[in-house]
Amino acid sequence: MVQEYVSPIRVHKFPFEMVMAAYERRFPSCPQIPVVVECVITADSWSADDSQRDTSRRCQLNVEAPYLLKKMVGVDYVYFMQTNHLDLKERVLEIEAINETFSSRVEVLEKCRYYVHPENPQWTCFEQSALLDVKNFFGLESTVEKIAMKQYSSNIAKGKELIESFMKEVEADGIHELKPWKKDDPAHNRELRRIVSRNTEPLSPRANTEPTRLSQPDQYTLDSEYIKRYLGELTPMQESRLLQLRKWIADLQKGKVPSDTTLLRFLRARDFSVEKSREMLSQSLLWRKRHQVDRLLAEYEAPPVVAQYFPGGWHHHDKDGRPLYILRLGQMDVKGLLKSVGEDGLLKLTLHVCEEGLKLLEEATRSSEHAVHSWCLLVDLDGLNMRHLWRPGVRALLRIIQIVEANYPETMGRVLIVRAPRVFPILWTIVSTFIDENTRSKFLFYGGKDYLQPGGLLDYIPKDLIPDFLGGPCKSFVYEGGLVPKSLYVSGAFTERDGEPLCEDSIYRSVSLSKGQVHEVIVANSDPGSVLTWDFDVLRHDVGFTVFRSPHDLSQDMEIAAGCAGGEEVTSALAQAEWREGEHYHKVEPTLVAHDGESIQGSHVMLERGSYVLQWRCEPLDHARAQLMYFHETLASHHYKGSMSSLQSGASGFSCLSTKSAVSSCPSR
């Protein structure tokens, strides 16, 4: 297996000649790098004009490998051959090192280069790369690779620190300035040669010479200081993977290259695997081009219904300097928005928010003292109820989550959930499985009114920036939301084709009922504590809805009860001879009358075994026929143990918890 590693450019804020004098002090041994036992010069020569030097060294290394491994391979030390070419005229030092020990089984080729900074001649740059090819090593190839890369990382981390340390020694010896090599000044060149080859002759101090003082440039190339300032702390291996992905994408794009922060986000999303990051990024770049996402910030205009009823917006920043986005999800009419702007309209709105977030991250990084590469999301669930479990809305939400995670990875730094009602576990169970595990770990939940107590929001958001609707002093310009008037619905925005809201494999069924006719669905329950949920829309006329339970097995009547849409009145599965309500069956949810155009969502915790009956009945009114669409689902008990006691059905956007629960009243707007 062959691995290539590239480190970012290190910048030493000293002239090249001073850096060379400091570099030479690493030999023949270096206490700061104890793995290097000794380096012996095997060849050394200078050109006649003292401008170029070629040096060869044989270096003995005590590799930090397990004792057992050393015994297995029969060595305590490994040897490397290092060749240096110093060109004082061009102000460049090129270093190449290759392993001598086990060279037929493992090949390690390391290349380093010191050269003058292209924008500041008083600074020196350092580049380093390594190529590792483990061909065959007694079945220990993976172990050898890990040891080699650990050693490489350690050397990278110490390199700049060593130059800084040895520079102090150089200055302590009275050397504060070294002029570059000069063609017509042999005496100066000989003195320069003596110092950069660390000749042991006594040095003559230079009187009244101050160290060179340099100013910071306005911008960097991709060097270590740039990475630390604008990208954050990275390990040497992470820096290497960033440079590899950067080179690949530059060769591929042949034009505009994504920012280093973008590359880093995709690397983090794929655990710094260059291959996986490259694949993910390639797909995202194609997606952006296909949908012209780069034009969203300049061209997107929120539809009036979004501007008035979408309860989300940016609100200052958190304590870590992250841009803060507020979403009052409990006040959001998902169905109304989808029927007004459609799923694609809601997706475009979400993408515009993400693009705004990326721009705010750049601004936050420039204005702060550290890199800011993710934002904070504050979600207020006050008002959340079963209407938010409208299945088409959930499916649209899941699609949006998948698109955002695929194209804006690692942008979510923290998610603060406040005022979460007891109904929330149902929605969370459905949605959380589609959220990346790393993102889920960033969620913090506050279910009661203690979110402003110690350990709550004040740990993450400055006190003076807590929004007013949460009891804070800061005026929030995030709209409250509310129900979207049906007059704003757009035909075809969210098409219910042939009674199916999404596609041919819709989970909804259509039913037509004549006067007094019933339609029943029998749900057999063998899992006490599971949750029965339902969602239906009345498309025409009025419909009465009730939920019953019977301890008897009614499963044989399921098909009969479900087939009552043909026009003939069908007897209820509960209308058996000698059966009486309260003895053989009983209501578990009170009858509710849903009117033309209403949407009903609800749930019931099935605490007992038996048959549960969902019953719809056409209310008597002349000879009109009722029409409805419905969906029901049973959610396993193990998701909800200890999280809620019972839930009650809700109508047209309002739903409250059962009186058995800890909440005593419905949320109001």
N, C-alpha and C positions, 0 to 999 in steps of 0.2 A: 504494500500500500504506500502511496506517495502522498505526502502532505506538504503544502506550501504555506508559509507564515510570513506576513509582512507587518512591520511595526510602523506607526506613524512617524513623521519627521520630528526629531527632538531639536530644539533650538537652544544653543548655548549663547548667552549674551556676552560673549567675549570674541575678540578677533581670532582668526584662524590660527595664527602663529602661537598665540597664548594657549589655545586649546591643544595644539600639538605638544607644547612643553608639558602641559598637565597630563596628556594621554600617555606620554612616555614613562611616567612615574608608576604606571600599573605593572611594570616589569622589573625584575624577573618574577616576583610573586606579589600578591595583593591580599593583605589581611581582610579587606572588605569583601572579597570573593574567596572564601576559604576552600571552595571546590577546586580552584586553580592552585595546585601544589607548587609548580615551578614552570617557567618558560625559558628555554635555553636557546640562544641565538645559534643557528647552524650556518647562516650566511648573511653577510652585511656588506653593502657597497654603495658608494656615492659617485655621482657623475663628476666630471672634472670641474664643472662650474658650480658645484655645490647646490644644484637646484633639485636634484632627484636622488632618492634613496630607495634601494630595494633590500628588504630584510626578510629572512626566513627564520621561524622559530618552531621548536618542537615543545608542545605544551603537555604537561602531565596533569590530569584531572582526577580527582577523587569523587566519582559520581555518587550522588545520594541515592543509591539503589539498596533494596533489601539485602541483608546479610546472606540469606539463603540463595538469592539470585546470583550474588557475587561468587559464592562457592560453586554453584552449578556451572557457571561459565568459566570458572577458574582464573579470574582476574580481580585485583583490588583497584587497579587504576586503568584508565583509558588514555590514549594519546591522540593528539590532534596536531596537524601541520598547519601553520599559519604563515601566509605570505602577505607582506605589506608593500605597497608602492606609494611613496610620498613624493608629490610634485609641488615644491615650494613656489615654482614659477606660476603654475596654474592654480595654486592654493587648493589642492585636493589630496586626500589620503584615501586609498582604496585598500580594503582588507578582505582576504578570503581565507577561510579555514575549512579543512576537510578532515574527517576522522581517519586515523591510521589503524586503530584497533577495530577488528571485526569488519573491515572495509568490504569484504566479499559478501557479508550478510546484511550489513546496515550501512547506508550512505547518508552522511550528514554534511551538507554544504551550506555554510553560512557566509553571507556577504555583507560588508558594512562600508559605509562611505561618509567621510567628513568633507564638507565643502562650504564655500562662502554663501551666506544667505543672499538670495537674488535681489532682495529689496533693501538690505542693509549690509554694507561691506564690513561693518564692525561686528557682525554676528556670524556664528558658524552653525550649520545644519548637520544633523546626523541621521542617516538612514540605515536600516537593518532589515535583513530578510533571511529566511532559512528554508532549505528544502530537505525533507526527511523521507527516505525511501527504505522501509524495512522489508527486505526481500525474504529472508528466512532466518529466524532466530530461535531455534529449538522449541518452537511452539509458543514462544513468549512474545510474539510480535506486538500485541496490544499493550502489554506491560512496558515493553521497551519504548513504545511510542509515548506513553504517558510520562515516563521518566524523562525522556528527552525534551518533551514540551514543557514539563515543569521546570527543567533547568533553563531552557530558553527564556521562559517567562521571567524567571528570577534575574537572569542577566539583563533583560530589557529594563526591568524595573530599577536596577541598580546603576545602569549606565550613566544617566544624567547626574545622579547623586555623586558618583565617583569623580566625574570631571569637576563638579563644584568643590569637592573636598580637596582634590589635588591642586586646584587652582589656588587655594589658600596657601598651600605649601610653596607653590611657585612664587607667589607674592611675598611670602615670609622670607624667601631667599633674596628679596630685593628686586625681583623682576616684575615691573608693573606695566611695561609696554615693550612690544617687539615689532619693529618695522618689517613690512613684507620684503621678500627677496628682491634685490636690485641688480640688474644686468651689469652695470658699470661700477659696482661697489664690492670688490672681492673681500675686503676686510670685514665689512658688515655681514656678508654672506657666510664667511667662516664662523663668525660669532653666532649667527643664527643657527648654523649647522650644529655647533657645539651644544647650544641650549636645547634644541629640539631632539638631539640624540642623547640627552642627559649625560653629558660628559661630566666627570667628577672633579674637574679642575675648579678651583675657587672662583666664585663669581664676584664681579665688581658691582656693588650696589649703585643704582642710579639715584642721584640726589634730587630732592624736590619734585619727584614724579608721582602724580596722583593716579589711582586706578581709572581706567576709562569709564566715563559715565554715559549711559545710553538711554535714549528715550524709547518708549513703547510705540510700535508702528500702529497705524490706523487699522490695518487688517492683517490677518495671518494667512499663510498657506495652511494646508491640513497638517498641522503639527500638534504636538502633545498639549501645548498650552491652549490652543484653539479648542481641542477636544474637551479639555477640562472645563473651559469657560462656557462653551456653547452647547456641548453634548452631555456633560456630566462625567462622573468618575467611571472609567472603563478599565477592565483588566487588560493586560497585554494581548491576550488571545482575542478578546472582544474587539480591540483596536485593529488587530490583524484581519479579522473577519470583515470589519467595516471597510477596510481598504480594498480587500478582495472583491467585495460586492460593488464597491464604487468603481473599480476598474472595469468590471464586467459590464455594468450598466452603461458606462461611458462608451465602451466599444460597441455596445448594442444600439444605443440611442442615436449616436452620431449627431446629436443636437442637444436639446434641453435635457439636462440630467436632474433627477429629483434631488432635493436637498439632503445633506448628510443626516439631518434629524429624521427625514422620511425613511432613508435607508436603515437607520438605527431602529426605527419602530418595527419594520418588517423583520429585522434580525431578532429583536427581542421576542416577537410573536412566534418565531420558529426556533427558539432556544439557541440562537446564533449558529444555526446550520446554514451555511452559504447556499447550498443546493436548494434546500426547502424554501429559504427566503427568496432566492432568485425566481423560483417557480411562482410563489405567491405574488411577488412584486410584478412579474411579467403579466400575469392575469389581471392584476389591478390596473396596470398601465393601459392595457388593451381596453378594459372596461371604461376607464376615464376617457379614452379617445373616442370610443364608440358612442358614449352618452354625452360627450362634450362637457364633462364635469368642470373642466378648468374655466369655463365661461359662466358658471353659476353665480359667483360673487358679483360679477358685473351686470348680469342680465336678469337674474331672478327677481321677480316682484311678487310678494305674497298676495294671494287672492283676498278680497275683502273679508270673506268668511273666516279665513285663517287669521287675518290681522285682528279680527274682533273676538274670535272664540277659541283660538289656540292658546292654552294657558302655560306658555313657556317663554323664557328669554334669559339673556345674560345679565348677571348681577355682580359687579365688582370682582373680588377674588377671595380665596381662602388664606389661611395663615402661612401656607407654603408658597404663596404668590401665584397659585394656579387660577386661571379664569374660572369663575363659578357660574354654572348654568342652573336655573331653577325650572322645574317642571311640576306644575300642580296637577298631577295625574288624576287625583280624585275628583277634580272639577272638569275633567276632559270628557266631552261627548264624542266618543270614538265613532259610534255609528253615524252620528250627524255629520262629522267631518268627512268620513269615508263616502257618505252619500252626497256630499257637497263638492268635494275635490277629487274623490277617487283614491285608490291605493297608490297610484303613481304620483298623484299630487301630494299625498302625505309623505311619500318617499322623497320627493324632490325637496320638500320643506326640511326634512331631516338631513339630507345631504348639504343643504345650504347652511344649516346650523353647524355641521361638521367642518365645512370649509371656513366659516367664520371662526370656529374654534382654533383651527390651524393658524390662521392669521393672528389671533389673539395670543397664541403661544409664542410666536415670533416676537411680538411686541413685548410680552412679559419677560422673555429672555433678555432682550436688549435693555430693558429698564431695570432689571434686577442684577444682583451680584452672582447669580448662579443660573444654570440651565433649567428651564421650565418646559418639560416635554409632555405634560398631560394636564387635563382639566379636571375640575371637580363637579359632580352632579348632585344637586339637592332635589330629592323627589318628595313632595308633600302628598300623602295619600288620604288626606281628610276628604271624606265624601265617597271614597271607593266602595263599590257595592257590586252586586251580581251582574248589573248591566255591563260592567267592564269585562265580563266573561263572554260577551257576545262572540260566538265562535268565529265568524268571518273577521271580526276585528282582531281577535287573538292571532289568527293565521296571518293577517296582514302585518301585525306587529312582529311576528316571528320572522317573516320574510325580510322586513326592514332591518332587524337585528343581525341577520345573517349577512346582508349586504354591507352593513356598517362594519362588522367585525372583519370581513374579508378585505375591506379597502381602507379602513382607518384603525388598524390594530394599535394597541398599546397607547391610545390617546386618553383613556379613562383612568385617572389616577386614584379617584375615590368616589364612592357613591353613598350618599347619606339619605337614608329612608326615614322619614318622620311621620308621626301620627298614623301608623299602620293599623288598620282595624283587623278584627278577627277573620274577616273574609280573605285577607291578603294571602294566607298560606295556599289557598287554592290557585290563585293567579300565579304565585311564585313557583309552585310545583310545576305548572304547565310551562312557564316561560324559562325557568332557570336551566332546564336541560339543554336549551339551545344557546346558552351563554357560555363562552369559553371559561374553563375552570379558573384560569388566572384572573379573569375579570370578576368572577363570582367572589373570589377571595377579598375583593376590594369593597364589598357591600357591608355597610353598618346599619343596623336596624334599631329604631326607637318606636315602640308601640304605644306608649302612653303619653302623658303630658310632661314627662321629666326630661325632655330633650334640651331644655335650657339649664338643667342642673349640672353639677360637676360630672365629667365623663360624657357629656352630651355634645351638642353642636359647638359650644364655646371652646372645646378642645381643637376645633378645626377651622372655625370661622371667627374673625375678629368680632368682638361684642358690638361695636358700633356699626357692623355691616349685617347683623341679623335682620332679615326682612320684617316689615311691620306686621304682615299677616301671621307671623309666627311669634309675635309678642316682642319683637326687637324694635330699635329706634330708627332703622333705615327704611326710607320710602322705597317701595318696590314698584317698578313699572311693568311687571309681568301681569298680563291680563288674568282675571279670575276665571275666565272660561264660561261654562254654563251650557245649557241645551241649545243646540243649533235649531232655529225655527225650520219647520218642514218646508216653508215657502222658499228656503234657500237651497233645497235639494235640487240637484241637476240630474235630469233624465240621462241615464247611461253612465253617470259618474261611477256608480258601483252597481253594475247591472245584475239583476236577479233573473237570469236567463231561464225561461221555462220553469220558474219557481226555484231555480238553483242559483244561489248568490255568487258562486265562485267559478265552478266548471262542471263538466259532465259527471265527475265523481263526487258531487256535492254530498255533504253529510246531512243536509236538510231534506225533509220529505214534505210534500204538499198533500193537503187533505181538503176535500170539499164535503160539507155537511148540509143536509136538508133540515127542515124544521123538526126540532126535537131529537135529531139523530146524535149519537155519541160516537166518539172514537177513543179507543183505549190502547194503552201500551202497558204490558205486564212486565215488571222487572223482578226476577227472582233474586233474592238476596241471601247469601250464605256467609257474608262477611260483616258481622256487626261492627258498626262504627264507620262503614264506608259512606261516601257522600253521593247522593243522587242529585244531579243537576239537570236543569232544563232551560230551554230558550225557544220562544216561539213568537211569531209575528202574525197578527190578525190582518189579513189582506182585504176581507170583506165581511160586513155584518158584525154581530156581537157573539162572543163565545164565552161560556162558563168553564172554568178550569178548577179541578179538585184533585188532590192526591189521597189515595186510600191505602190501607195496609190490611192484609188478611194473613193469618197464620197458616192457612191452607195453601197447598201447591196449586197454583193456577197456570203453571207454565204450559199445560196442554191447550189453554185457551188463547195463547199469545197470537197465533196466526189468525184465528177467527176474529179476535178483537182488533187486530191491525188491518183487517180487510174490509173496513166499513165505508169506503169512499165511493161505492158503486151506485149509490142513490137509494138503496133499500135500508130501512131502519134496522139496525142490528141490536139485539138484546145485550145489555152489559154483562161482562163476565161475572159481575157480582150479583146479578139479578137471578140467582138460582132459587129453586123452590125451597121454601122454609128458611131462607137466609134472611137475617135481620141485621141492620146496621147497629153497631155497638156490641153485638154478640159474635157474629161471624166475620165481620170486618168493621173498620172504623176510619174516620177521617184523620189524617196526620197533618194536613194543611187545610185551612179554611177555604171554602169556595170563593173564587174571585172572578168577577166579570170583566173581561177584556174587550174593549170597544174597537171599532173599525180603525185601523192604522196604528194601534198600540203595539209595543214590543214588551214582552215579559221575560224576565230572567229570574231564576231562583234556584234554591237547593234545599235538600233535607238530609240530615244525618240519619241514616238507617240504623237505629240502635238495636233492632231486633231482626231475627231471621224471618223469612216468610216471603210473601208476594206483595210488591208495591204496585199500585195501579195509578198511572197518569191518565186522567179522563178529561176529554174536551167534549162539551155539549153545545149544540146550536141553540141559542136562546130563542124562544117562540116569538116570532114577529112576522105576521102575514105568511107569505110563502117564500120569503127570501132565503137564499142559500148562503152559508158562511164558508169562508175559505181561509186556511191558515197554513203556515210553514212551521215545522217544529224540528227540534233536535234534542236528544237527551244523552246523558253519559253518566257512567258510574265510576267514581274515583276511589281507589283502594284505601282502606282504613289506615294503613301504616304511614301514610303521608300526613295524617291529621291528628294522631293520638296526642292529646294534651293541648291542642292548639285552639279548639273551639268546641262548643257544645251543640248548638243547633243554629241553622240559618233559615230565614224566612224568605218567601218569594217576594219579588219587587216588581213594580210596574213603571214602565216608561221613564226610566232614568232615576227613580228613587227606590231605595231598598234599605231596610234596616235589619239589625240583628234581632234574633229572638229574645224575648224577655228573660229567657234562661241564661243569657250571656251576661258578661260584665258590663256591657254598654246599655244604658237605660233608655236612650232615645235615638231617633234617626238623625243623621247629619242634615243640616239645613244649609241653604244657600242664601 
